[in-house]
């Protein structure tokens, strides 16, 4: 919104103050000073009124704008509520900030395999620390780590409900009972497997929760990491294609090269965090320069959401494009292309879309009457 509203309100307030002063002087029995003639016609468009008021301001030397004197406290509060909901147009700095964040996000997507390798290497160093070794020892001999017939191998975690972050109740139930429960398929026949009597038991739900957290933390920093939430459920379905898909995607072409919690959630989150930091810093710095405070009002929050939505949309589009391209190029193991889908950015994109739509609806409810409608009300 431009400053014509402020100038018009200030001009009208000054002219009304002059009329009130002249009226009080006349009622007191004195002769008021002659007021300057106004060239305002009976009906003006908003643009014509603004031009007339600007000429008067130039003639009278009215350069300052003081809306506190122009409005009552109630009117001032209402006007501020209306103005706080008006959309801030993008400027050149906003476009540059979105472009910079997008370039970094796309670069992270392009080199996602190398970045994930670096993250895995960092996790490997964490695994050697004393406190992580302590967690690994504390989480041993749990039923969720059963690797008997049909449940062993490098991808055994995808066949164990206890390693699935999407099935916490089943994991805690097994740990408390000291009993492994899983599903094994043999030539199309489903077998519910239960193994007990050889594992640790937890005396309470709190103890089971601590043991489960320590065990998963120790597994997370290994090269195979943890399977994507829901993978063990796919492995139990009566659909061989889905079972094979869940197994092969997690297994990958080598240890840690598949789709897991680290490569599918943690590593892609780095590009999301980078974009958020860049654009949030930009918007808060802009607010600080203008108002002297880094706190954002409703308009600035809406601008921040728009900028974030634009940057995340571009990165998400690049993510989907790379995934489709990999599916086309790869003749076998096409499911491995899903490793390049940036799930965190797509989830963040959905949340931001809802927020931007909400901001637009809020602005729509804040729309005031146009100038012709206000003029008609005054005439009536």
Secondary structure, DSSP 8 states (H G I E B T S, - for coil): --SHHHHHHHHHHHHHHHHHHHHHHHHTTS-----------SS--HHHHHHHHHHHHHHHT-----HHHHS-HHHHHHHHHHHTTS-----HHHHHHHHHHHHHHHHHHHTHHHHHHHHHHHHHHHHTSHHHHHHHHHT-S-GGG---TTT-STTGGGG-GGG-TT-HHHHHHHHHHTEEEEEEEETTEEEEEEEESSS---SSHHHHHHHHHHHHHHHHTSTT--B-TTHHHHHHSS-HHHHHHHHHHHH-SSTT-S-BHIIIIIHHHHHHHHHHHHHHHHHHHHHHHHHS-----HHHHHHHHHHHHHHHHHHHHHHHHHHHHHHHH-SS-GGGGGGG--HHHHHHHHHHHHHHHHHHHHHHHT----HHHHHHHHH-
